[in-house]
Amino acid sequence: MKKKELSRQQSKKILQCENVSVKFDDFLALNSFSFQLKEHELHFLIGPNGAGKTTFLDVLCGKTKSSAGKLLFKKEYDLSKMKEYQIARHGIGRKFQAPSIFPHLTVFENLEVSMKQKKGLFSILTASLSDSENERITNQLRTIGLTNEKDKKAINLSHGQKQWLEIGMVMMQEPDLLLLDEPIAGMTEEEEETTGHLLRELKKECSIIVVEHDMEFVEKYSERVTVMHEGSLLCEGSMREVQQNEQVMEVYLGRKEVPPYAATSGT
């Protein structure tokens, strides 16, 4: 995608959420939380444990229903009124924290069964692929860096490779919005860097929301950051703006000092 076209699309909002609340008995997991996302934006959600980050992803993919608020996707779909499978069909893909793959199928077969198509599992594995389908899988293998592992059974992949494979499986569904929950958990430093580059590559194809606790990773790869606290929006902006926000310092440290991660490289 050309830079000019990407810049134009990034000005358009793909997701608009206003005053979203989720209540479990007497506990407010989300408390009038508002959030907006542009097309082809790489946006990170951060905050203390229990801030509501994963709950928000659950609401976006339909796993959890909101108690109140507005959830508008692509300006026409009200996510609060849709079931999980309907949301997936309309372009929201979710990768959970633990990789969920078919361990005894090859990497290629995992991508094949995940492809967006009107076929059942058995027919997919017994039918011949078209040239265009083969090309799609080949391109996805290249994107996630698993071309040389395409014939390897998924169970034999490293932890990082399994994460990349599942991201590739979600991308085979051609989502407009990709949701990732702690994608670098358990990875080596080298795998983390590869994942960061992968996210930058994938944002050319879709918008991405990432829940992450590794602040150095967030600082290095984020475009915008939303800080959540007790189910609400605490602040939003670039990582540098977030690092200098007094409310964020109070929440993380209980005093007005720059968080330790703020002293890392100023990218």
URLINPE-V902690 format. One record per helix or strand of 3 or more residues. SS is the DSSP state (2 for helix, 1 for strand). FROM is the first residue (numbers start at 1). LEN is the number of residues. If there is no record, write none. Layout:
ss:SS from:FROM len:LEN
ss:SS from:FROM len:LEN
//
This chain:
ss:2 from:3 len:8
ss:1 from:13 len:12
ss:1 from:27 len:12
ss:1 from:42 len:5
ss:2 from:53 len:9
ss:1 from:68 len:6
ss:2 from:79 len:3
ss:2 from:84 len:6
ss:1 from:92 len:4
ss:2 from:107 len:8
ss:2 from:121 len:6
ss:2 from:131 len:13
ss:2 from:147 len:3
ss:2 from:154 len:3
ss:2 from:159 len:13
ss:1 from:177 len:5
ss:2 from:189 len:14
ss:1 from:207 len:5
ss:2 from:215 len:7
ss:1 from:224 len:6
ss:1 from:232 len:6
ss:2 from:239 len:5
ss:2 from:246 len:8
ss:2 from:260 len:4
//
